Amino acid sequence: MNDWHKSSYSSTGANCVETREHAVGADVRDTRNRDAGHLSFTSSEWVAALAAEK
């Protein structure tokens, strides 16, 4: 599985997320509470979420 990648906005000290992409989708977790787990998205859900952010 790929390494986690922190949002570039995270360097400002704001509440941000880390993501990792994999063969069937992507995972997202809180940078301030990494041990709490993560949300998993299928590839189509992840593509839709990224498109909605643009």
C-alpha distance matrix in Angstrom:
0.0 3.8 6.7 9.2 12.2 15.6 18.4 21.1 23.6 22.2 24.3 27.4 26.9 26.5 24.4 21.2 17.6 14.1 11.6 8.1 7.9 6.2 8.6 10.8 11.1 10.2 10.5 13.4 14.9 18.2 18.3 21.4 20.2 16.5 17.4 18.7 15.6 14.1 15.1 13.1 14.5 14.7 14.7 18.5 18.6 16.4 18.6 21.7 20.8 20.3 23.5 25.4 24.6 26.4
3.8 0.0 3.8 6.6 8.9 12.6 15.3 17.7 20.4 19.3 21.1 24.4 24.2 24.0 22.3 18.9 15.5 11.8 9.4 6.0 6.5 6.5 9.7 12.1 11.4 9.8 10.2 12.4 13.9 16.8 16.5 19.8 19.3 15.8 17.5 19.0 16.1 14.3 15.3 13.8 14.8 15.4 14.8 18.4 18.4 15.6 17.5 20.7 19.5 18.4 21.7 23.7 22.5 24.0
6.7 3.8 0.0 3.8 6.5 9.9 13.0 15.3 18.0 16.4 18.0 21.4 21.1 21.2 19.7 16.5 13.4 9.7 8.4 6.1 8.4 9.6 13.1 15.1 13.8 11.3 10.6 11.7 12.4 14.7 13.7 16.9 16.8 13.4 15.4 17.3 15.0 13.6 15.3 14.7 16.2 17.5 17.2 20.6 20.0 16.9 19.0 21.9 20.1 19.0 22.5 24.1 22.4 24.0
9.2 6.6 3.8 0.0 3.8 6.6 9.9 12.6 14.8 13.1 15.1 18.2 17.8 17.7 16.0 12.8 9.7 5.9 5.4 4.8 8.3 10.6 14.4 15.6 13.4 10.2 8.8 8.7 9.1 11.1 10.1 13.6 13.7 10.6 13.2 14.8 12.8 11.2 13.0 13.1 14.6 16.7 16.6 19.7 18.5 15.3 17.7 20.1 17.9 16.8 20.6 21.7 19.7 21.6
12.2 8.9 6.5 3.8 0.0 3.8 6.6 9.0 11.6 10.5 12.3 15.5 15.7 15.6 14.5 11.1 8.5 5.2 5.3 6.1 9.2 12.3 16.0 17.2 14.5 11.2 10.4 9.5 10.1 11.4 10.0 13.7 14.8 12.4 15.6 16.9 15.2 13.3 14.5 14.8 15.7 17.7 17.1 19.8 18.5 15.0 16.8 19.2 16.7 15.1 18.7 19.8 17.5 19.0
15.6 12.6 9.9 6.6 3.8 0.0 3.8 6.3 8.3 6.7 8.9 11.8 11.9 11.8 11.1 7.8 6.3 4.3 6.6 9.0 12.2 15.6 19.2 19.9 16.9 13.4 11.9 9.8 9.5 9.6 7.6 11.1 13.0 11.5 15.1 16.2 15.3 13.6 14.9 16.0 17.0 19.6 19.2 21.4 19.7 16.2 18.1 19.9 16.9 15.3 18.9 19.4 16.6 18.3
18.4 15.3 13.0 9.9 6.6 3.8 0.0 3.8 5.2 5.3 8.0 10.2 11.0 10.2 10.0 6.6 6.1 6.1 7.9 10.9 13.4 17.1 20.5 20.9 17.5 14.2 13.2 10.7 10.9 10.5 9.1 12.4 14.7 13.9 17.7 18.1 17.3 15.1 15.7 16.9 17.2 19.8 19.1 20.8 18.9 15.5 16.9 18.2 15.1 13.2 16.5 16.8 13.6 15.1
21.1 17.7 15.3 12.6 9.0 6.3 3.8 0.0 3.8 5.3 6.2 8.4 10.5 10.5 11.6 9.0 9.6 9.7 11.5 14.1 16.4 20.0 23.3 24.1 20.7 17.5 16.9 14.5 14.6 13.7 11.8 14.6 17.4 16.9 20.7 21.4 20.9 18.9 19.5 20.6 20.8 23.2 22.1 23.6 22.0 18.5 19.3 20.7 17.7 15.4 18.2 18.6 15.1 15.8
23.6 20.4 18.0 14.8 11.6 8.3 5.2 3.8 0.0 3.8 5.4 5.9 8.0 7.3 8.9 7.1 9.1 10.6 12.9 16.1 18.5 22.3 25.6 25.8 22.3 19.0 17.9 14.9 14.5 12.9 11.3 13.4 16.6 16.9 20.6 20.9 20.8 19.0 19.5 21.2 21.4 24.1 23.5 24.5 22.4 19.3 20.2 20.9 17.6 15.8 18.4 18.0 14.3 15.5
22.2 19.3 16.4 13.1 10.5 6.7 5.3 5.3 3.8 0.0 3.8 5.3 5.7 5.8 6.9 5.4 7.5 8.9 12.1 15.3 18.3 21.8 25.4 25.6 22.2 18.6 16.9 13.8 12.5 10.5 8.1 10.0 13.3 13.7 17.5 18.0 18.4 17.0 18.3 20.3 21.2 24.2 24.0 25.4 23.1 20.0 21.6 22.5 19.0 17.6 20.6 20.2 16.7 18.4
24.3 21.1 18.0 15.1 12.3 8.9 8.0 6.2 5.4 3.8 0.0 3.8 5.5 7.5 9.8 9.0 11.2 12.0 15.0 17.9 20.9 24.3 27.9 28.6 25.3 21.7 20.2 17.2 15.9 13.8 10.8 12.3 15.8 16.2 19.8 20.9 21.4 20.4 21.8 23.8 24.7 27.5 27.1 28.7 26.6 23.3 24.7 25.7 22.4 20.6 23.5 23.2 19.7 20.9
27.4 24.4 21.4 18.2 15.5 11.8 10.2 8.4 5.9 5.3 3.8 0.0 3.8 5.6 9.0 9.4 12.5 14.3 17.4 20.6 23.5 27.1 30.6 30.9 27.4 23.9 22.2 18.9 17.5 14.8 12.4 13.0 16.8 17.9 21.5 22.0 22.9 21.9 23.1 25.4 26.2 29.2 28.9 30.1 27.7 24.7 26.0 26.5 23.0 21.5 24.0 23.3 19.6 20.8
26.9 24.2 21.1 17.8 15.7 11.9 11.0 10.5 8.0 5.7 5.5 3.8 0.0 3.8 6.7 8.2 11.4 13.5 17.1 20.3 23.5 27.0 30.6 30.6 27.2 23.6 21.3 17.9 15.8 12.6 10.1 9.9 13.7 15.3 18.6 19.2 20.6 20.1 21.6 24.3 25.5 28.8 29.0 30.3 27.7 24.9 26.7 27.1 23.4 22.4 25.3 24.2 20.8 22.6
26.5 24.0 21.2 17.7 15.6 11.8 10.2 10.5 7.3 5.8 7.5 5.6 3.8 0.0 3.8 5.9 9.6 12.5 15.8 19.4 22.4 25.9 29.3 29.0 25.4 21.8 19.7 16.0 14.2 11.0 9.6 9.5 13.0 14.9 18.2 18.0 19.3 18.4 19.4 22.2 23.2 26.6 26.9 27.9 25.0 22.5 24.3 24.2 20.5 19.9 22.6 21.1 17.8 20.0
24.4 22.3 19.7 16.0 14.5 11.1 10.0 11.6 8.9 6.9 9.8 9.0 6.7 3.8 0.0 3.8 7.2 10.5 13.8 17.4 20.4 23.7 27.1 26.4 22.9 19.3 16.8 13.1 10.9 7.6 7.1 7.1 10.0 12.0 15.2 14.6 15.8 14.9 16.0 19.0 20.3 23.8 24.5 25.5 22.4 20.2 22.4 22.3 18.5 18.4 21.4 19.8 16.9 19.6
21.2 18.9 16.5 12.8 11.1 7.8 6.6 9.0 7.1 5.4 9.0 9.4 8.2 5.9 3.8 0.0 3.8 7.1 10.2 13.9 16.8 20.2 23.6 23.1 19.6 16.0 13.8 10.1 8.6 6.2 5.8 7.7 10.2 11.0 14.6 14.2 14.5 13.0 13.8 16.4 17.4 20.8 21.2 22.4 19.6 17.0 19.2 19.5 15.8 15.4 18.6 17.5 14.6 17.2
17.6 15.5 13.4 9.7 8.5 6.3 6.1 9.6 9.1 7.5 11.2 12.5 11.4 9.6 7.2 3.8 0.0 3.8 6.6 10.3 13.2 16.5 20.0 19.5 16.1 12.4 10.1 6.5 5.5 4.6 5.1 8.3 9.6 9.3 12.8 12.5 11.9 9.9 10.7 13.0 14.2 17.5 18.0 19.6 16.9 14.2 16.7 17.4 13.9 13.7 17.2 16.6 14.1 16.9
14.1 11.8 9.7 5.9 5.2 4.3 6.1 9.7 10.6 8.9 12.0 14.3 13.5 12.5 10.5 7.1 3.8 0.0 3.8 7.0 10.4 13.6 17.2 17.3 14.1 10.4 8.2 5.7 5.4 6.4 6.0 9.8 10.6 8.9 12.3 12.8 11.5 9.4 10.7 12.1 13.4 16.4 16.6 18.8 16.7 13.7 16.2 17.7 14.6 14.0 17.7 17.9 15.6 18.0
11.6 9.4 8.4 5.4 5.3 6.6 7.9 11.5 12.9 12.1 15.0 17.4 17.1 15.8 13.8 10.2 6.6 3.8 0.0 3.8 6.7 10.0 13.6 13.7 10.5 6.9 5.6 4.6 6.6 9.1 9.6 13.3 13.5 11.2 14.1 14.3 12.0 9.2 9.6 9.8 10.6 13.1 13.1 15.6 13.8 10.6 13.2 15.2 12.6 11.9 15.7 16.4 14.7 17.0
8.1 6.0 6.1 4.8 6.1 9.0 10.9 14.1 16.1 15.3 17.9 20.6 20.3 19.4 17.4 13.9 10.3 7.0 3.8 0.0 3.8 6.7 10.4 11.2 8.7 5.6 5.4 6.8 9.1 12.1 12.5 16.1 15.8 12.9 15.2 15.8 13.0 10.3 10.7 9.7 10.5 12.1 11.8 15.0 14.0 10.9 13.3 16.0 14.1 13.4 17.0 18.4 17.1 19.1
7.9 6.5 8.4 8.3 9.2 12.2 13.4 16.4 18.5 18.3 20.9 23.5 23.5 22.4 20.4 16.8 13.2 10.4 6.7 3.8 0.0 3.8 7.1 8.1 5.9 4.2 6.5 9.0 12.0 15.3 16.1 19.6 19.2 16.4 18.4 18.6 15.5 12.4 11.9 9.7 9.4 9.9 8.8 12.3 12.2 9.1 11.1 14.2 13.2 12.4 15.6 17.6 16.9 18.5
6.2 6.5 9.6 10.6 12.3 15.6 17.1 20.0 22.3 21.8 24.3 27.1 27.0 25.9 23.7 20.2 16.5 13.6 10.0 6.7 3.8 0.0 3.8 5.7 5.4 5.8 8.2 11.5 14.4 18.0 18.9 22.3 21.4 18.2 19.6 19.9 16.4 13.7 13.1 10.3 10.0 9.5 8.7 12.5 13.1 10.9 12.7 15.9 15.6 15.2 18.1 20.2 20.0 21.6
8.6 9.7 13.1 14.4 16.0 19.2 20.5 23.3 25.6 25.4 27.9 30.6 30.6 29.3 27.1 23.6 20.0 17.2 13.6 10.4 7.1 3.8 0.0 3.8 5.9 8.2 11.1 14.6 17.7 21.4 22.6 25.9 24.8 21.7 22.8 22.9 19.3 16.5 15.4 12.0 11.1 9.2 8.0 11.7 13.2 11.8 13.0 16.3 16.8 16.6 18.9 21.3 21.7 23.0
10.8 12.1 15.1 15.6 17.2 19.9 20.9 24.1 25.8 25.6 28.6 30.9 30.6 29.0 26.4 23.1 19.5 17.3 13.7 11.2 8.1 5.7 3.8 0.0 3.8 7.1 10.0 13.6 16.8 20.5 22.3 25.5 24.1 21.3 22.3 21.7 18.0 15.1 13.3 9.6 8.2 5.8 5.7 9.1 10.4 9.9 11.6 14.2 14.9 15.5 17.6 19.6 20.5 22.2
11.1 11.4 13.8 13.4 14.5 16.9 17.5 20.7 22.3 22.2 25.3 27.4 27.2 25.4 22.9 19.6 16.1 14.1 10.5 8.7 5.9 5.4 5.9 3.8 0.0 3.8 7.1 10.4 13.9 17.5 19.3 22.5 21.5 19.0 20.4 19.6 16.1 12.8 10.7 7.3 5.4 4.2 3.9 7.5 7.8 6.4 8.8 11.3 11.4 12.0 14.5 16.3 16.9 18.8
10.2 9.8 11.3 10.2 11.2 13.4 14.2 17.5 19.0 18.6 21.7 23.9 23.6 21.8 19.3 16.0 12.4 10.4 6.9 5.6 4.2 5.8 8.2 7.1 3.8 0.0 3.8 6.8 10.3 13.8 15.6 18.8 18.0 15.5 17.3 16.7 13.4 9.9 8.4 5.9 5.3 6.6 6.8 9.9 8.9 6.5 9.5 11.9 10.7 11.1 14.3 15.6 15.5 17.7
10.5 10.2 10.6 8.8 10.4 11.9 13.2 16.9 17.9 16.9 20.2 22.2 21.3 19.7 16.8 13.8 10.1 8.2 5.6 5.4 6.5 8.2 11.1 10.0 7.1 3.8 0.0 3.8 6.9 10.6 12.5 15.5 14.3 11.9 13.6 12.9 9.7 6.2 5.5 4.4 6.2 8.9 10.2 12.9 11.0 8.9 12.4 14.1 12.1 12.9 16.4 17.0 16.4 19.1
13.4 12.4 11.7 8.7 9.5 9.8 10.7 14.5 14.9 13.8 17.2 18.9 17.9 16.0 13.1 10.1 6.5 5.7 4.6 6.8 9.0 11.5 14.6 13.6 10.4 6.8 3.8 0.0 3.8 7.1 9.4 12.3 11.6 9.8 12.2 11.2 8.8 5.4 5.2 6.6 8.2 11.6 12.8 14.8 12.2 10.0 13.4 14.4 11.6 12.3 16.0 15.9 14.8 17.8
14.9 13.9 12.4 9.1 10.1 9.5 10.9 14.6 14.5 12.5 15.9 17.5 15.8 14.2 10.9 8.6 5.5 5.4 6.6 9.1 12.0 14.4 17.7 16.8 13.9 10.3 6.9 3.8 0.0 3.8 6.4 8.8 7.8 6.3 8.9 8.1 6.6 4.5 6.4 9.1 11.5 15.0 16.5 18.5 15.7 13.7 17.1 17.9 14.7 15.5 19.1 18.6 17.1 20.3
18.2 16.8 14.7 11.1 11.4 9.6 10.5 13.7 12.9 10.5 13.8 14.8 12.6 11.0 7.6 6.2 4.6 6.4 9.1 12.1 15.3 18.0 21.4 20.5 17.5 13.8 10.6 7.1 3.8 0.0 3.8 5.5 5.4 5.7 8.9 8.1 8.4 7.5 9.5 12.6 14.8 18.4 19.8 21.5 18.5 16.5 19.6 20.0 16.5 17.1 20.6 19.7 17.7 20.9
18.3 16.5 13.7 10.1 10.0 7.6 9.1 11.8 11.3 8.1 10.8 12.4 10.1 9.6 7.1 5.8 5.1 6.0 9.6 12.5 16.1 18.9 22.6 22.3 19.3 15.6 12.5 9.4 6.4 3.8 0.0 3.8 5.7 5.7 9.4 10.1 10.7 10.4 12.7 15.4 17.5 21.0 21.9 23.8 21.2 18.7 21.5 22.3 18.8 18.7 22.3 21.7 19.2 21.9
21.4 19.8 16.9 13.6 13.7 11.1 12.4 14.6 13.4 10.0 12.3 13.0 9.9 9.5 7.1 7.7 8.3 9.8 13.3 16.1 19.6 22.3 25.9 25.5 22.5 18.8 15.5 12.3 8.8 5.5 3.8 0.0 3.8 6.1 8.9 9.4 11.4 12.0 14.6 17.8 20.2 23.8 25.1 26.9 23.9 21.8 24.7 25.2 21.6 21.8 25.3 24.2 21.8 24.7
20.2 19.3 16.8 13.7 14.8 13.0 14.7 17.4 16.6 13.3 15.8 16.8 13.7 13.0 10.0 10.2 9.6 10.6 13.5 15.8 19.2 21.4 24.8 24.1 21.5 18.0 14.3 11.6 7.8 5.4 5.7 3.8 0.0 3.8 5.6 5.7 8.2 9.7 12.7 16.0 18.9 22.5 24.3 26.1 23.2 21.4 24.7 25.1 21.8 22.5 26.0 25.0 23.0 26.2
16.5 15.8 13.4 10.6 12.4 11.5 13.9 16.9 16.9 13.7 16.2 17.9 15.3 14.9 12.0 11.0 9.3 8.9 11.2 12.9 16.4 18.2 21.7 21.3 19.0 15.5 11.9 9.8 6.3 5.7 5.7 6.1 3.8 0.0 3.8 5.5 6.3 7.8 11.3 14.0 17.1 20.4 22.1 24.4 21.8 19.8 23.1 24.1 21.0 21.5 25.2 24.7 22.9 25.9
17.4 17.5 15.4 13.2 15.6 15.1 17.7 20.7 20.6 17.5 19.8 21.5 18.6 18.2 15.2 14.6 12.8 12.3 14.1 15.2 18.4 19.6 22.8 22.3 20.4 17.3 13.6 12.2 8.9 8.9 9.4 8.9 5.6 3.8 0.0 3.8 5.5 8.5 12.2 14.8 18.3 21.5 23.7 26.0 23.4 21.9 25.4 26.3 23.4 24.3 28.0 27.4 25.9 29.1
18.7 19.0 17.3 14.8 16.9 16.2 18.1 21.4 20.9 18.0 20.9 22.0 19.2 18.0 14.6 14.2 12.5 12.8 14.3 15.8 18.6 19.9 22.9 21.7 19.6 16.7 12.9 11.2 8.1 8.1 10.1 9.4 5.7 5.5 3.8 0.0 3.8 6.9 10.1 13.2 16.7 20.1 22.5 24.5 21.6 20.5 24.2 24.6 21.6 23.1 26.5 25.6 24.4 27.8
15.6 16.1 15.0 12.8 15.2 15.3 17.3 20.9 20.8 18.4 21.4 22.9 20.6 19.3 15.8 14.5 11.9 11.5 12.0 13.0 15.5 16.4 19.3 18.0 16.1 13.4 9.7 8.8 6.6 8.4 10.7 11.4 8.2 6.3 5.5 3.8 0.0 3.8 7.2 9.8 13.4 16.6 19.2 21.3 18.6 17.6 21.3 22.0 19.4 20.9 24.3 23.8 22.9 26.2
14.1 14.3 13.6 11.2 13.3 13.6 15.1 18.9 19.0 17.0 20.4 21.9 20.1 18.4 14.9 13.0 9.9 9.4 9.2 10.3 12.4 13.7 16.5 15.1 12.8 9.9 6.2 5.4 4.5 7.5 10.4 12.0 9.7 7.8 8.5 6.9 3.8 0.0 3.8 6.5 9.9 13.3 15.6 17.7 15.0 13.8 17.6 18.3 15.7 17.2 20.6 20.2 19.4 22.7
15.1 15.3 15.3 13.0 14.5 14.9 15.7 19.5 19.5 18.3 21.8 23.1 21.6 19.4 16.0 13.8 10.7 10.7 9.6 10.7 11.9 13.1 15.4 13.3 10.7 8.4 5.5 5.2 6.4 9.5 12.7 14.6 12.7 11.3 12.2 10.1 7.2 3.8 0.0 3.8 6.7 10.3 12.9 14.5 11.6 10.9 14.7 15.1 12.7 14.8 17.9 17.4 17.2 20.6
13.1 13.8 14.7 13.1 14.8 16.0 16.9 20.6 21.2 20.3 23.8 25.4 24.3 22.2 19.0 16.4 13.0 12.1 9.8 9.7 9.7 10.3 12.0 9.6 7.3 5.9 4.4 6.6 9.1 12.6 15.4 17.8 16.0 14.0 14.8 13.2 9.8 6.5 3.8 0.0 3.8 6.9 9.7 11.6 9.4 8.9 12.7 13.6 12.1 14.0 17.0 17.1 17.4 20.4
14.5 14.8 16.2 14.6 15.7 17.0 17.2 20.8 21.4 21.2 24.7 26.2 25.5 23.2 20.3 17.4 14.2 13.4 10.6 10.5 9.4 10.0 11.1 8.2 5.4 5.3 6.2 8.2 11.5 14.8 17.5 20.2 18.9 17.1 18.3 16.7 13.4 9.9 6.7 3.8 0.0 3.8 6.5 7.9 5.6 5.7 9.3 10.1 9.3 11.4 13.9 14.4 15.2 18.0
14.7 15.4 17.5 16.7 17.7 19.6 19.8 23.2 24.1 24.2 27.5 29.2 28.8 26.6 23.8 20.8 17.5 16.4 13.1 12.1 9.9 9.5 9.2 5.8 4.2 6.6 8.9 11.6 15.0 18.4 21.0 23.8 22.5 20.4 21.5 20.1 16.6 13.3 10.3 6.9 3.8 0.0 3.8 5.5 5.2 6.1 8.6 9.9 10.5 12.3 14.2 15.3 16.7 19.0
14.7 14.8 17.2 16.6 17.1 19.2 19.1 22.1 23.5 24.0 27.1 28.9 29.0 26.9 24.5 21.2 18.0 16.6 13.1 11.8 8.8 8.7 8.0 5.7 3.9 6.8 10.2 12.8 16.5 19.8 21.9 25.1 24.3 22.1 23.7 22.5 19.2 15.6 12.9 9.7 6.5 3.8 0.0 3.8 5.5 5.1 6.2 8.6 9.9 10.7 12.3 14.2 15.6 17.2
18.5 18.4 20.6 19.7 19.8 21.4 20.8 23.6 24.5 25.4 28.7 30.1 30.3 27.9 25.5 22.4 19.6 18.8 15.6 15.0 12.3 12.5 11.7 9.1 7.5 9.9 12.9 14.8 18.5 21.5 23.8 26.9 26.1 24.4 26.0 24.5 21.3 17.7 14.5 11.6 7.9 5.5 3.8 0.0 3.8 5.4 5.2 6.2 8.6 10.0 10.6 12.3 14.5 15.9
18.6 18.4 20.0 18.5 18.5 19.7 18.9 22.0 22.4 23.1 26.6 27.7 27.7 25.0 22.4 19.6 16.9 16.7 13.8 14.0 12.2 13.1 13.2 10.4 7.8 8.9 11.0 12.2 15.7 18.5 21.2 23.9 23.2 21.8 23.4 21.6 18.6 15.0 11.6 9.4 5.6 5.2 5.5 3.8 0.0 3.8 5.5 5.1 6.1 8.7 9.9 10.5 12.5 14.8
16.4 15.6 16.9 15.3 15.0 16.2 15.5 18.5 19.3 20.0 23.3 24.7 24.9 22.5 20.2 17.0 14.2 13.7 10.6 10.9 9.1 10.9 11.8 9.9 6.4 6.5 8.9 10.0 13.7 16.5 18.7 21.8 21.4 19.8 21.9 20.5 17.6 13.8 10.9 8.9 5.7 6.1 5.1 5.4 3.8 0.0 3.8 5.4 5.1 6.2 8.6 9.9 10.8 12.9
18.6 17.5 19.0 17.7 16.8 18.1 16.9 19.3 20.2 21.6 24.7 26.0 26.7 24.3 22.4 19.2 16.7 16.2 13.2 13.3 11.1 12.7 13.0 11.6 8.8 9.5 12.4 13.4 17.1 19.6 21.5 24.7 24.7 23.1 25.4 24.2 21.3 17.6 14.7 12.7 9.3 8.6 6.2 5.2 5.5 3.8 0.0 3.8 5.5 5.2 6.1 8.6 10.1 11.2
21.7 20.7 21.9 20.1 19.2 19.9 18.2 20.7 20.9 22.5 25.7 26.5 27.1 24.2 22.3 19.5 17.4 17.7 15.2 16.0 14.2 15.9 16.3 14.2 11.3 11.9 14.1 14.4 17.9 20.0 22.3 25.2 25.1 24.1 26.3 24.6 22.0 18.3 15.1 13.6 10.1 9.9 8.6 6.2 5.1 5.4 3.8 0.0 3.8 5.5 5.1 6.1 8.8 10.3
20.8 19.5 20.1 17.9 16.7 16.9 15.1 17.7 17.6 19.0 22.4 23.0 23.4 20.5 18.5 15.8 13.9 14.6 12.6 14.1 13.2 15.6 16.8 14.9 11.4 10.7 12.1 11.6 14.7 16.5 18.8 21.6 21.8 21.0 23.4 21.6 19.4 15.7 12.7 12.1 9.3 10.5 9.9 8.6 6.1 5.1 5.5 3.8 0.0 3.8 5.4 5.1 6.5 9.2
20.3 18.4 19.0 16.8 15.1 15.3 13.2 15.4 15.8 17.6 20.6 21.5 22.4 19.9 18.4 15.4 13.7 14.0 11.9 13.4 12.4 15.2 16.6 15.5 12.0 11.1 12.9 12.3 15.5 17.1 18.7 21.8 22.5 21.5 24.3 23.1 20.9 17.2 14.8 14.0 11.4 12.3 10.7 10.0 8.7 6.2 5.2 5.5 3.8 0.0 3.8 5.4 5.2 6.8
23.5 21.7 22.5 20.6 18.7 18.9 16.5 18.2 18.4 20.6 23.5 24.0 25.3 22.6 21.4 18.6 17.2 17.7 15.7 17.0 15.6 18.1 18.9 17.6 14.5 14.3 16.4 16.0 19.1 20.6 22.3 25.3 26.0 25.2 28.0 26.5 24.3 20.6 17.9 17.0 13.9 14.2 12.3 10.6 9.9 8.6 6.1 5.1 5.4 3.8 0.0 3.8 5.4 5.5
25.4 23.7 24.1 21.7 19.8 19.4 16.8 18.6 18.0 20.2 23.2 23.3 24.2 21.1 19.8 17.5 16.6 17.9 16.4 18.4 17.6 20.2 21.3 19.6 16.3 15.6 17.0 15.9 18.6 19.7 21.7 24.2 25.0 24.7 27.4 25.6 23.8 20.2 17.4 17.1 14.4 15.3 14.2 12.3 10.5 9.9 8.6 6.1 5.1 5.4 3.8 0.0 3.8 5.6
24.6 22.5 22.4 19.7 17.5 16.6 13.6 15.1 14.3 16.7 19.7 19.6 20.8 17.8 16.9 14.6 14.1 15.6 14.7 17.1 16.9 20.0 21.7 20.5 16.9 15.5 16.4 14.8 17.1 17.7 19.2 21.8 23.0 22.9 25.9 24.4 22.9 19.4 17.2 17.4 15.2 16.7 15.6 14.5 12.5 10.8 10.1 8.8 6.5 5.2 5.4 3.8 0.0 3.8
26.4 24.0 24.0 21.6 19.0 18.3 15.1 15.8 15.5 18.4 20.9 20.8 22.6 20.0 19.6 17.2 16.9 18.0 17.0 19.1 18.5 21.6 23.0 22.2 18.8 17.7 19.1 17.8 20.3 20.9 21.9 24.7 26.2 25.9 29.1 27.8 26.2 22.7 20.6 20.4 18.0 19.0 17.2 15.9 14.8 12.9 11.2 10.3 9.2 6.8 5.5 5.6 3.8 0.0
